[in-house]
Amino acid sequence: MNNLVNSLPSKIILIVDDNPNNLQLLFQYLKKVGYKILIAQSGNKAIETAKANHPDLILLDVMMSNLDGFATCRYLKSNPSTKDIPVIFMTALKETENKVQGFKLGAVDYITKPIKEEELLARIETHLSLQSLRQNLAQDAAQQKLLGEISDRIRQSLDLKLILETATKEIRALLDCDLVWLAQINNQTQINNQSISIKAYASSGITIDFEENIPYDYFLLNTNNHQHICYTNSVDGNIPYSKCDLQNKIHKIEVNKTENRKQKTEILLDAQSLLNPKARLIAPILINPTQSADPSTVKNTLWGWLIADQYKSSRQWQIREIDLLEKLTTQLAIGIKQGLLYQQLSKLAIVDSLTNLYNRRYFDQQLYKEWYRLKRASSPLSLIICDVDCFKKYNDTYGHQLGDECLQQVAKAIASTIKRPGDVLTRYGGEEFAAILPHTPESGAIKVAEDMRIAVRELNIPHLDSSTNSVVTISVGIASVIPTSENNPDLLLKAADLSLYQSKERGRDCITVYSDPISTFKERQEKTKCWVKHLRQALQENLFSLYAQPIVPLEVDDKKRYFEILLRLTDKSNGVISPNIFLDIAERNSLITDIDTWVVNNLMEKLSNFHSEGESSGTNFDLQDYRFSINLSGASLNSESFLEFLSQKLTDSHLPPDLFCFEITETVAVSNLTRVSKFINSLKNLGCSFALDDFGKGMSSLTYLKNLPVDYLKIDGSFIKELNSNKASRVMVEAINHIAEGIGLKTIAEFVENQTILDALRKLKVDYVQGFHLGRPGILMDVLSHPVSSNP
């Protein structure tokens, strides 16, 4: 504690006596040892001088005219600005009651006249020392309390920016200096590329007018041994101070320079003047980046420095201030570490660990944020959702480790197309990615989406089991809108999602834009709800109807009457509704398997009844002369319970299983090859046959033929329609038919609309044909009851 007490002769003593001789004698005694002396010859003058100059001790004569020493002391002790100044009475009075009266008024001692020099100096030194100790104890207690309060305020926040701003503000007020700033080391792991940036500052009349980083060698010149050297102004210019280790202890800079000009109240600091204060304290901030149970293994890292500066005038830093700054820096380091940990936890909460993109949670936050921001600005907002094509098959084929690497590469490729800092790219789901593009119209979103699609294709990641391409590709959906009160973010998201679904339906590796106003999505949703209700009602009340369209043999000797079973829905006015209108809604609302079940139940029931009626009436209806193709959805093919139902139904119906051929689309078949193959084999073992519908949309289809035990290939109708107008289509049909013949499969060409197409197919030796030119769909029982010639 003694280190905190300044040398006593530098103290100020106020002598109060109305006797000039006494004043002169006391003045000589005190001047001889170096005390600074103030003189007052009356009580009133003593009060005025004490209030103005705050002396460290007062020598007060008791017996004075007008206002005596007791009255003067009473006033001094009642005034807040002078009550703590020690008062020593000087008196010739020896009565004890006078001394008691003085002590009651607040005096600390008495000295009797005539005054002896040695006694006077001893008593002054004793009480000045005691006063310094009391002041230091009170100051320490106050500072400890303040330190605790500041530490609590620093550490009560989890926001690192707020922690740093609070710390600089509180510490500057506590030290009463011109500027307190926090400097952080940038690029700590890159030794040759390090710099220092100001993270926060608080000032009194100081403005920092630059944004660039400070050179790292300002603080650290020798990185090998971590020796630091600092520069500041002196009379001779910029001279280096002795080397000091700024990584482990506080460094003090002081410049004793005579001020010849008026002190400035406002200072503008540029990068150069910031480095040249008149006084500075530099405290290293050490952070332990890891949690270790063994303190001996803890290795602190230098995060940066807390710096207190004086620019307007010179200053001598006190040991007490240095100690206080060291304690504050320790608390600040804890607060910074707390803030850094919170940043890491916050990042984990919004960042996908595999791709390092933002996650779905952050996407939802940003979509709503941008929506309402752009609503105020009346500016367009675009949303892109993309999905890695056939990714489940990629995982099944190449393994999950390569699957993760594939997603990482795709994420990086897509991210490379996002150029503006305001755009947000997220991993929306398993293999889905979504981009929020503020201030972007539909045309801009299309360009970004096409860049994404091309960037992923150019990765050339092999995907030999894809139904789309031999490399990994993406399907993309886009929706754009200027946010208004008539729509909302959910509608935009659903519109983009619907566009993505349509891209997949179109064959994948393409872009689809939601072209309608997204406000109509509400109407679409309402219509969907009505359709779902209508479809449920149709299932319960048998409002569906079975139709049949002939499939006619062309180049094969097949005497069976072959029909594809088609579904129609009857509306309230008995109108017939095509399945193209409602099947998509049924699939998206998990009703399609129920519809497939209804078709199987009703078809088998009608065939059984028709066969029974024929037998009872003597009508010739031999089931062996027929074959019926039934379309099955992807949901049914992937349902174990539907396979069990269908197998049981075939067994219980007593209808020959070879009566039925099940049609599955190429897209569904290749999406889950293992499960679909199991489904096919299970029913083929009972005697059923299978046709692969829409064959030829992707040349990768050929890869699957060896793994799909189908019996027929239904060539995609797009080739048939263009058979005589597009040479490529004709070549494709010829190639498919040739391959099918080579591996023992029969081909069926649908969409045969005229004789010209029929003649071309006959030349290509396609096995079966189907289309309006050969027979339009009719009600099943009417078609069976009134057979027509099927000779093409």
Disulfide bonds with the S-S distance in Angstrom:
none
